[in-house]
Amino acid sequence: MYTPPMFKSDRAASLAFAQARGFGTVCAWDGSRPIASSLPFYLAFADDGTPQMAFHVARHNPLVKLADGTSSWLMAVTGADAYVSADWYVSPDQVPTWLYQAVHLTGTVRRLSDSELGPHLDVLSAKFENWLAPKPPWMSSKMTAGRLAAMKQAIVGLVMTVEEIEGSFKLNQHKSDVDHVAVANALTQQPDVAAQTIGKQMVALRPQLDYMSSTPASVAADGRSTS
């Protein structure tokens, strides 16, 4: 991942972002072309602290044959992203850009054993069921034994031993405070939820600034200039 120094996130922040997101696109090379799938995952840690990313794919997914435990795979995890108009800056001579957060996890991947698959599914479902609290969590024990066994036969569990962690959190860190406020305010006024999310992340990045009194009068709710 190419990441300018001002956008590079540290290891802990990158892992925390990936764990919180829990969804990404995993990619491997089959010798002639890349093979990718978008899927949910969770992170755990080996006894020595090495991150391990667990996920599963359909049994007929071409990725299954590539999980040899030696070749390197990539998991790309992205969050909200937003376009920034050059009109939103206070400073002159700016250019449009795109803000985002992304983390790449790289490492070898092996298949989970049959005995590991059941616990893997329970941990994965519990992770996302917790997002729905106070709804009582769904658990695999609610399924009949036959149906659960058939479902397990249709998938293959995989785990990546994470060897490299790269993070790029591009939130206009290199811009002045006045431009930071102007862009954050413009983004939080957009109807797009992702733009609002990026705007709030920018506010959290520099919470000491005055955003309430610095809303540019020249930026309408739809992001177009009114001047």
N, C-alpha and C positions, 0 to 999 in steps of 0.2 A: 504494500500500500504506500503510495506517495503521500507524505504528510509534511507540509511546512512546519517548522518547529513551533510556531505560535499556536498551532491547532492540535499538536500531539498530546494525547491524554496518557496518563501514567497507567501502569499495569493494574493497580487496584481499581481505578475508576473505569477502565475498559472492561474488566471482568464483571464489575457491579452492573454496568450498563447491559452487558450481554445476558447476565443472569436475570435481570429485571425484565428485559424484553422477551426472552424465551422463544424467539422465533427468528429464523434466518434462512439463507439459501446455502446449502452445502454443495461443493463442487469437487469433482475428481477428474483425472485424466485417464482415458481408456487406451492410450497409445496413439490415437489418431485425432481425437476430439474431446472437448470437455463434456462431462455429464453432470447435470445439476438437478437438485430437487429443493423445493421450499418446504420447511417442516418445523415443528416445535421441538424444543430440547430443554434439558436442564443441566446445570453444572454441579459437579461434586468434586471432592478432592481426595487424592490418594494419601496414604499415610505420610509420605514425604512432602505433601503439600502441592503436588503436581495437579493442575486442573484437569478434569475429565468431563467431556461433554457427551451426554447420552441421548440417543434419539432412535427412531426406527423408521423403516421404509417398507413398502410392499415387497413381498417375496420376489416378484418378477421385475422389480426395479433393477436396471442395469448396474446401479451402484453396488448391489450386493456382491457381485463377482469381483469388484475392485477393492473390497475390504480385506486386504491381504496382510494387514498389520505392519507393512513396510513402506508403502507408497504414501506420499503426503497429500492430504486433502485440505480444502479451505472452507470455512464457514464464514459467510458474510452476514453480519447482523446490522440492520439499519433501523433508525427511529424516524421521527418526524423530519420533514424537510420543507424548505420554503424558498421561493424566488424573492429576490430583493431588487426593487427598481432603483436605478441610479437617482431618480427624482426624489427619493426619500431622504437622502443625505443633506446635511446642512453645508458641508464643505463642497466646493466646486470640483469639477473634473473627476467625478466618480464614474464607475462603470457598474452595470448590473452584475449580480452574482447569485449564488445559490448557497444557502446555509443548511447544515445537516449534522447528524451524528452517525458515525459508523465504526464498527469494530470488526476486525478480521482475526479469526482464530485458525491456526494452522497446526496440523499434526497427523500422525498415523492413526488409522482406524482399523479396529478389529470387530468381529462379530461377537455378540453376547451369547452365552450358552443358554440352553433351554431353562436351566435353573435360575439364570439371571434375568430372563425376560419378564417373568411375572412381577417381581419387585420393581423392575424398571417401569413397567406400565403403571403401577400403583403410585410411584413417586411422581411420574410425569403428570398423571391426572390430578393428583393432590395439589401440585403446584398451581395449576390453573383453576381448579375448583375453589381454591382459597381466594381467588380474585372475586368470586361471586358471593362471598359471605355477606349477610348471614344465612344464605341458602345452605341447607344441609348438603354436605359434599357427596357427589356421586362416587361410588367405589365399585371396583370390579366384582366384589362379592355380591352385588345386586344382580349379576348375570347368572344364568344357569350354567352349570359346569360344562355341558356340551357346547353351548354357544361360546363361552369363553375360550375353550380349547380350540374351537374352529377359528376364532379370531386370531389366536396366537399362531396358528399354522399359516395364516395368510400374511404374516409380517416377519421381518428379521430385525432384531435389535442390534444396534451398533454403538460403539463408544470410541471417541477420539481422545487420544492422549495429547493434550494441548502443549505444543512445544514453542509456539511463537504467538505473541499477542500484540496486535497493532490497533491503535485507536486514533480516529481523527474526529474531533469535535469542533467543527467550524461554526463559530458563533460571533464572528466579527471582532475577535479579541484584539486585533491589530488596529482597530479604529479608535478615534478620539471619543471622549465621553459624550460630547454633544452629538456626534454621529451615532453613537451606540444608542442613546436615548431616542433619537429621531426614528431610527430603524425599528427598534423594539416597539415603540408606540404604533408605528405604521402596521407592523405585523399583528399586534394584538387586536387591531381594529378590523382585520380582514375576516370575511365570513368563513374562510377555510380553517378547519380545526387544526391542521398541521401547522399552518402559519401562526396561529394563535399560540400553539405549543412552543414553537421556536422563539416567539416573542417573549413568552414567560420565562423560558430558559435564559434568554439574554438578560432579563430583569434580575433573575436569581444570580447571574454571574457578577453583576455590579449593583447589589441592592442598595448601596449608599447613595445612588444618584436620585435626583428628583424627576420622576417620570410624570407625575400628575400635572405639574405646572409647565412642563416642557413639551406638551403635545403640539406638534406643528399645525398651525391653522391651515397650512397649504396642503394637508393630506386628508382626503375624504375617507369615509368609511370603506369605500371600495378600493382604496389605494391610489386613486387617480389624483393628480394635482388639481387644486381648485384655484390656483393663482394664475 
